[in-house]
Every structure is written in C-alpha cells, then in structure tokens.
Amino acid sequence: MAVQFACNAPKPVTYDLGRPKCPRCGSVLLIAEESAFNLRGRIRHAWSCDDCAHEFVTSIILWPR
C-alpha cells in the first residue's frame, strides 16, 4: 500500500508551540525546572537546557497592575 498525500508542501511545517528556546544554543525546552507564582500576578519559570546546561529564568505577567 502506497502512502498518498492530499497536498504537496514544499517543506515540512514545524511549530515551536510557544516553547522557549535556550539563549545559548537555541534548543527548544519542554518543561521548566521550577515554577513559582507571586500575588502580584507574575509566574516565574526557571529553565535548564538539556543540551548545553545553560540556566535562565523567564517571567510572565498574568494581569496588569
């Protein structure tokens, strides 16, 4: 049985799904090492890259003050 495609794309479509990338090597990170919420409306995520061991922090604002 042969595989048939409904349409031919010039190249595969890839999505990063909003995941952060390592600022050092560019690898896509899947899960934060640690997450913390504070009452001022911020979530802080601590990340560690599995490929190069670089560690960094991101912060998300949930609601404006």
N, C-alpha and C positions, 0 to 999 in steps of 0.2 A: 504494500500500500504506500503510495507516494504522498508526501506532505504537500498540501496546497495552501497558498496564501490568498486572502481576499484582496489584498493590495500590496504592491511592492514599495517599500520605503527605501530611500537612497542610503540610509544608515540606521542602525538601531536607535530607538528612542530611549533615553535614560533619564531618570528623575532623581534628584537628591532628596526629595521629600522634606525639605527644610531642615535637614540634619546639619549640624555644624561640621566644619572641616578643620583639621589641625592647621594652625597658622604656620607651623614649621614645615611639614611635609605634604599637606594637602589631603591626607586620608580622611574619608568620611567616618565620623564617630557615631555609634549607635546608642550607647547608654552612658549617662553621666555617672561618675563615681559616687557623687554625693549631691543631694538637692536640699535646699533649705528655703522656707517661706518666712517672711517677716510681716508684721502687722501694718507696715507702711505700704504694702501692696507690691512687693518685689519677690521674685523667685530667683535664687542664686544656684547655678549649676557648676560643679567642679568637674572638669574633664581630664582624662589622661589618655594619650594616644597609644594604642597597642603597637603601632609600627615603630615610632621613634621615642616613646616615653615622655614626650613633652606634656607638661601640665599647664592648664589655664582655666579661667573662670569666665562664665557668661552670666548676665543678669537680665531678667525680663520684668517689665513693669506691667502689672495687671490692671491697675486703674490709676488715672492721673490724680495728683493732689493739688 
